[in-house]
Amino acid sequence: MAGTARPDEGQARRPRYAYLGPEGTFTQAALLQVTSADEADLEPCSDVVTALERVRSGDADFAVVPIENSVEGGVNVTLDTLSTGAPLVIVGEMLVPVTFTLCARPGMTLEKVRRISTHPHAWAQCRRWITEHLDGAVHVPATSTAAAAALLASGEPEPGFDAALCSELSARQYGLEVLAAGVADNPHAVTRFVLVARPGRLPEPTGADKTTLMVHLADNEAGALLNMLEQFATRGVNLSRIESRPIGDSLGRYSFSIDAEGHVAEERVQATLIGLHRVCPTVRFLGSYPRADGQRPHVRPGTYDADFRAAREWVGSLLSGYSRVEGD
Ligand SMILES: O=C(O)C(=O)C[C@]1(C(=O)O)C=C[C@@H](O)C=C1
């Protein structure tokens, strides 16, 4: 992947990618957008934390994990694990359209299904469909959609559920029978995944980038949230996602997980970070990377790189004793 941090430069070994497995997850589909088993070692992990910790410990060079779904919102375990512990950075993002297949062992019929296993995010994306077609069916949580399918296919006599909600590929891969295809409350649902590495060389700016941050607000200060948001607004930096997450140590303390349009190499993003650093007690930089949709931000007049440079030069000229009236 052009511009991303390269694992152990100079060594001729295959890069290792940890991902939320087992084989057949939507996460694996995202991973296959950036590499393949021909060029890298692909290591399925049973959960998001394990995948990210493998990068932290150096056992993997990259991790691919889900971060946001268009129906269910942020993937909290990913947001929280990136926000605490040794630094990690996002170096790429991938989008995967998500619809599900309800599948089971041979002999099961749709009418008989009472307990369905899948990932909680998948369940949340199919709630209405389940109420309409299998009212009263119970959710049995699984670590991933493919893990539910794999358990059904394993021949385990008492898997604890009758059917799995997973990708069509998983249903085929694990030899299960399809009871219903195209299951989704929103047929256009998309999940966003991120490629995560240890801090290193940043991906080059492309003009269509995102910067991900985690910030804490000053405690018990009226207007602290507004003050934080103003740092973005006054520099013309648009946000594509903002959500609060409890910090965990006491009630009422929240951090904010933010995706901002632009790259840290751009002046308006740098000025925003400088502002945030001044007004927020904690600012964690979680990476600047190309947007998967290639969408360029609308740059407000006065916030181009050239505008910041010209303003800085003008102030510099004042310091050196040359008092030119700005605009002349
Ligand atoms: O279980 C999977 O297949 C995953 O890749 C995880 C995950 C998620 O965490 O959101 C990914 C896509 C779907 O939205 C449902 C589940």
The ligand as a Gaussian input file, in Angstrom:
#p B3LYP/6-31G(d) Opt

LIG

0 1
 O      -18.242000     -10.501000      12.150000
 C      -17.702000     -10.099000      11.100000
 O      -17.775000     -10.717000      10.024000
 C      -16.971000      -8.846000      11.154000
 O      -16.129000      -8.641000      10.311000
 C      -17.342000      -7.847000      12.234000
 C      -18.451000      -6.898000      11.838000
 C      -18.489000      -5.642000      12.802000
 O      -17.804000      -5.608000      13.789000
 O      -19.272000      -4.720000      12.500000
 C      -18.180000      -6.388000      10.480000
 C      -19.155000      -6.132000       9.586000
 C      -20.582000      -6.278000       9.931000
 O      -21.038000      -4.956000      10.222000
 C      -20.788000      -7.148000      11.107000
 C      -19.775000      -7.513000      11.916000

